[in-house]
Amino acid sequence: MKLRKIGNSQGTTFSREMLNKAGFQDGQELDVLVTMGEIKIVPTVVSGVTVSFTPAEAKALAAGKLDSRSGEAALTKVRRMIGAE
């Protein structure tokens, strides 16, 4: 595999076999991770909702204590993040 000029950029192509082996499909969103001497192409992970909890809220959720003060506070945060309030 070689880098070659593609327009004003440098690039390469991948065989259908390589893409299939990696599990990539036409039109799939990909992320490119770059470090010194390495370029890694990975499927884009669809980001969801990120909610920050206090330790007490996290413990209440983990214990299933949603009717506790901390559990209710955690649920309120989640509802706000997803627009269900």
C-alpha positions in Angstrom: 0.0 0.0 0.0 1.3 3.4 -0.9 0.3 7.0 -0.3 -0.4 8.9 -3.5 -1.6 12.3 -4.5 -5.4 12.6 -4.5 -6.3 16.2 -5.5 -4.4 18.5 -3.1 -4.1 15.8 -0.5 -2.3 12.4 0.1 -4.3 9.3 0.3 -4.7 5.6 -0.3 -7.4 3.1 -1.1 -8.5 -0.1 0.5 -9.6 -3.3 -1.3 -13.2 -4.5 -0.8 -11.7 -7.6 0.9 -9.8 -5.5 3.5 -12.9 -3.4 4.2 -15.1 -6.5 4.6 -12.6 -8.2 6.9 -12.6 -5.1 9.1 -16.4 -5.1 9.1 -16.8 -1.7 7.4 -19.8 -1.0 5.1 -20.4 1.5 2.4 -21.5 4.9 3.9 -20.4 4.0 7.4 -19.1 6.8 9.6 -15.5 6.3 10.6 -13.1 8.1 13.0 -9.4 8.5 12.4 -7.1 8.3 15.3 -3.6 9.6 14.7 -0.4 9.1 16.8 3.2 9.3 15.8 3.8 6.6 13.2 0.3 5.3 13.2 -3.1 6.1 11.7 -6.0 4.0 13.0 -9.4 3.9 11.4 -12.3 2.8 13.6 -16.1 2.8 13.4 -17.6 6.0 14.8 -19.3 5.3 18.1 -22.6 7.0 18.2 -22.5 9.2 21.3 -25.4 9.1 23.6 -26.2 11.2 26.6 -23.7 11.9 29.2 -24.9 12.7 32.7 -22.7 13.4 35.7 -23.8 12.1 39.0 -22.6 12.7 42.6 -21.3 9.7 44.4 -24.6 9.5 46.4 -26.7 9.6 43.2 -24.6 6.9 41.5 -24.9 4.7 44.6 -28.7 5.2 44.7 -29.0 4.3 41.0 -26.8 1.3 41.4 -28.8 0.1 44.4 -32.1 0.7 42.5 -33.2 3.2 45.2 -34.9 5.6 42.8 -37.4 6.8 45.5 -34.6 8.1 47.7 -33.6 11.7 47.7 -30.3 10.9 45.7 -32.2 8.6 43.4 -34.8 11.3 42.6 -32.0 13.8 42.0 -30.3 11.4 39.6 -33.5 10.7 37.7 -34.2 14.5 37.4 -30.8 15.0 35.8 -31.5 12.2 33.3 -34.9 13.5 32.5 -33.5 17.0 31.8 -30.8 15.6 29.5 -33.3 13.7 27.4 -35.9 16.4 27.4 -38.5 14.4 29.3 -39.2 16.9 32.0 
